[in-house]
Amino acid sequence: MPENDLLYRLALSRVPGIGPVYAKKLLDRFGDAKAIFQAGSAALADLEGMGESRINGILRFDQFEMIEKEMSFIEKYGIRCLFYTGADYPQRLRCYKDAPILFYYKGNADLNARRIVSIVGTRTPTEYGKQAVEHLIRELAGYEPLIISGLAFGIDTCAHKAALCHSLLTVAVLGHGLDQIYPPQNKPLAAKILKQGGLLTNFHPHEETLPHNFPIRNHVVAALCDAIVVVETDSDGGSMLTAKNALSYKKKIYALPGRLTDKKSRGCNQLIQQGNARLLLHVSQLVAELGWDSTQKPSAKQATLFPSGIENQLSENEKMALRLLQEKTQFSTDELSACMQLTSTQMALTLINLEMKGLIISMPGKRYRLAV
């Protein structure tokens, strides 16, 4: 791309009063960013809704010198600028009017990958939430999706680490410029992500980490994917806003159920109750609903969960208990009852049946594990 083209593209993304909606209208009318800055006031005024302030923002734009310095930074650190009209712009975002016209990207993952899943959740997950993320990504690994998250503490960090561990590409969407990493404690993780995925942001280099940036970041996390999985969030958590964004983008939303008394599961349970998210019990459900290739060989552990010919003999409660025991080495009766939201009598009957069928083994302290 000629330097002039990049200069004007970067400039267009910074003009006061020209957000994504008007920037796209201008590009549709004039063809490219340079032509917009070379157009006269009469030509700009011909576009409905421009108004004097927007026209003056373009005609009197005076930050070109600062943008030239930004271009030096971009070149020095091998950053790619993904512009709305370019082939490498994330195609899943192209149809959304509020999607940024320009992204800064560094990495080796294809942002137009065939399969993309976003995983979000609380910054302070429980052990259940952490294990759920690990299990989810382990089961997804055979389908080789790109994993998207926001590099925040908690579930985001778990998702990125699990993706790296299972040799999946993962992209962190940032709420600031690429000259920094927030939280700073995740700098080592970000360095690993650069080698096996990438870092993406619509904030220009040197833009500070500000609270109002993160809702914008969450829009991108929601728009980039085919489906979003919410793993533990309170009813007023940031992940609820990400889910709301995903809902407006008509994405498939999945939530992991949790105990009614668990604060970290209130948001997930609320999403399910309101019909805004599908209750996710197993990866095969997500795979089927997204139309992924179901002929791909499942993991060995999944394949042996139900011995040949016995699956049809199991109740739904028995299947769910086996899946929970697959995720974690052992569960107590109370833990299983809470996770499955069953009464103690229902849980005891389920466990007795599974033990009689030789599928689980009772341990000291009213604990159980898989027999396989």
N, C-alpha and C positions, 0 to 999 in steps of 0.2 A: 504494500500500500504506500503511495507517495506520502511524504511527510506532511504535505499541505492538507491532504484528506484527513489524516489523523488529527492534525491541529484543529480543524474546524469541527470534527466530530466531538473532540473533547470539549471544545468551546460551547457547542450546542447543549451538551449535558450540564452546563454551568450557568446558562443564561437565566437571570432572575425572572420568575413568573412563567417560564416555559418548562412545564413538567412533561412527563411521558406522553400525555394525551395530545397536547399541542405540538410537541416535537414530531410526533408521528404524522399529524396533519400537515405540518410544514414539509416533511420529507416526501409525503405523497404528492404534494403540490409542486415542489421544486426539484425533487429527484435526489439531491445529496446535500450534505451539510454546508459545503462551500458555497453552493448556489443560494442558500438561504441568507448567508451573510453578505452576499453580493447583490441581493435584491434591493430595490428601492422601497421607500415607505409606501408608495402607492400599491406596489405589487403585494407587499406584506398585508396591507390594510384590506386587500381584496379577499383575504381568508377570513371567514366568518368567526367572530368572537375574539379576534386578536387584540384589539383595543390599543390605546396609545401607550400604556405602560409596557406591554409586551413588545410592541414594535420598537420602542426606545431601548428596551433591554437588548435587542439584537443590534440595532444601529449604533448604539453607544457602548457596546461591549468593549472593555478595556483590560481584560486579563490575559491577553495573548502572550505577554512576556512570562507570566507565571506559568502558563500552560507549556511553554517551551522548556522550562525547567522540569516540569512534570514529565515531559517526553524523554528527557535525559535519564530520569529516574527509571522510567518504564524500560528503556533500552538497556540500561545498566543491569537490571535485575531480571531480564528476560520475561517481562510481563506481557501478556497478550490482551489487547483491547477488543472485546467482542461487541460489535456495533449492530444495532437493530436490522440493518439492511444486509449484513454479512451472512455467509453460509454457515459460519461457525457459531453464530448466535444461538442460544438454547431454543430450539424450535418449539418446545412445549410452552414457552412463554409468549410466543409471537402473537397469539390470538387474544392476549389480555391487554386491554387498553392501559392499565396502570403499571404494566411491566416496565422496568427501566430500559432506556434506549441504549445503554452502554454498561458493560461489565469489565472489570479488571480480573484477569485470570492467570494463575500460574499453576501448572500441573500437567499430568499426562492422561487424565481420564477424559473420555468422550462425554461431553455434557448432553449429547443427543443419543446416548446409549439406548439400546432396545428396551432395557428394563431398569427402572429407577424407583427406589423406595426411600422415603424420608422417615426417619425415626426421631421422635422428640419426646420430652418428658421433663420431670422435675429436676432441679439442681441438687436435690437432697433425696436420692432414691433409697428405698429399703433394699434389703438383701434379695427379697422376692423380685423387685424391679430389675436389679442388676442381673440376676440369673435369667430372667425372662428375656432380656436383650441378648444375652449370650446364646441362649437356646434358639431364639428366633433367627439370628444371623447364621448360626451353625446350620440350621435346617434350610435357610435360603441359599447357602453357599453353592449348592449344586446347580442353581439356576443363574449364577453369576450376575446378580443385579449390581448396579451402582448404588452405594449407600450414601444418602445425604443427611447431614445434620448441621448443628450450629456451633460446634466446638465449645459450648458452655460446659460448666461443671455438671456432674450427674449423668443423666441418661444420654446426653449428647456425647460426652466423653466415652461412656461405655460402648455406644454404637460405633464410634470411630475405631476404638481399640479392638472390638470384636471383629470388625470388618478387616482390619489389618491382620489380625491373628488367623483369620480364615481365608487369607489371600484374595480378598475382594477389594476392588477400588472404592475409595471413599472420598467425598468432597465436603469440605467444611465451608459453609456460607458465613461470611464475617459481617459484623456490624460496624466496621471501621476500615481504614485504608490498609494496604498491604505492606506498609512500613512498620507495622506493629502486630502483636498478637495479644488478644484478650480472651480469657484471663492469662496473664503472663506465665502462670504455672503450666500452661499447656503448650509452651514453646517447643519442648522436645516432641510432643505429640504432633504438632503442626509440621515439624521437620520430617517426621515419618510419613505424614499424609502427603506431603509434596512429592515423595518418591513413589507413592502408591495411590494416586488420586489427584487431589489439587485443592487450592484455596481460591475462593470466588467471592467477589464483593462488587457492589455498585457504588461504593464510596471511594472517592479519589484518594490517591496516596497522600498521607499526612493528615487525613481527616480524623478528628479525635473520636474516641469512644464515648458517645453520648447516649443517655437513656432512650431518647426518641428514635435512635437508629435501629434498635433491636426489633420493634414492630415491623419496620421496613424489611429487615433481614428475614423475619418470619414469613412475610409474604413470599419471598423468593424460595424459601425452603418448601413452602406449600405448593408453589407453582411449578417447580422443577420436576416433580415426581409423577408417577402413575398412581401411587397409593401412599398414604401417610399412616404410620402406626404411632399411636399415643400410648406411652408406657408410664403410668403413674403421674398424676398431676392433681393439684387441688382444684376446686371449682373456680377459683379466680387466678389460676396459674397462667403464665405466658403461653404454655402449650395449648390452652383453650382458645387463645386468639389465633394461633397457627391453625388449629382445627377449623375455626370459623372461616379463615381465609381459604382453606382447602375446600370447605363446603361451598363457598361462593365460586370457586373454580371448577366445581363439579368433579372433584377428585374422590376416589374411594378412600374412606376414612375407617380405620380399624382402631379399636381400643381394647386393652387388656383389662378384664374385670378384676376387681379386688374386694377385700372385705368391706362390708357396709360401715364398719367403725373406723376404718383406716383413712386418715386425712389425705394421704397421698393417692388414694384411689377414688376420691369423691368426684373429681373431674371426669375420669374415665367412665365411672358408673353413670354419671349424669349424661354424658354423650350417648351412651348406649340406651339409657332410659328414654331420652328424647328422640331416639331414632336417627341421630346425626352421625352415629358411628356403628359399624358392625362389631359385634362381640367376637373377638379373635381367640379361638381355642387351638388352632393348629395351622401351620404354614400351608398345608394342602388346600385349606379353604381359600387363602389369599391367592395361591397359584391358580386355582380353578376359576375364581371370580375375575382375575386379571387376564385369563386366557393364555397363560404361559404354557409352554410345552410340558404336558403332564407325563409324557413318555420317558422323560429323563430319569435316570436311575436314582432312587431315594438313598439317603444315607443308610449304612448298615444298621445303625441303632434303630432308626425308624422302621426299617424293614422287619426287624425281629420283635418289635413291640407287641404285635398280636400274632401268636403262633398260627400256622396254617390251619384254616377252617374254623377257628374259634371266634373270630371277630363278630360273626352274626349271632353268636350266643351271648354276647355281652350287652348289658344295659348301657344307656348313655352315661349314667353315673359311674359305672365301672370303667368305661373307656376314658372318661375324664380323669379319674383317679390314677389310671396307668400313665396317662400323659404327664400329669403333674409329677409322678414318681420318676418319669424319664428325665425331667428337667433338673431334678435335685436328687442327690444320692439317697436321702432318707427324709421322711415326713413323719411327724407325730399325728395321732388321730385328731387332735384339736386343730393342728395346722391345716390338715386336709379338709376338715369340716368347715373351717373359716374360709378357705380358698374357694370351696365348692358351694358354700352357703347352704349346707345341709344340716339338718338336726342331728344330734348325737345318735339317735336311733337309726336314722337313714344311713349315716356314715358307718356305723357299726355293721349294719346289714351288708353294705357294699364291700367292706373289707373282708368280712367272713366269706362272702361268695368268691372273691378274688383269691383268697387263701385256699379255699377248697378246690379251686380250679388250678392251683399250683402256679399262679402268676405272680404272687407276692409272698414275702416271708416276713413274719412278725419278729421284731427285735425287742430287747429289753427297754423298759420305759414307754411302752405303748407306741413304739415306732415301727415303721414298715419300710421295706425296700423291694425293688423288683427282684423276681427270682431268676431272671435271665441276665 
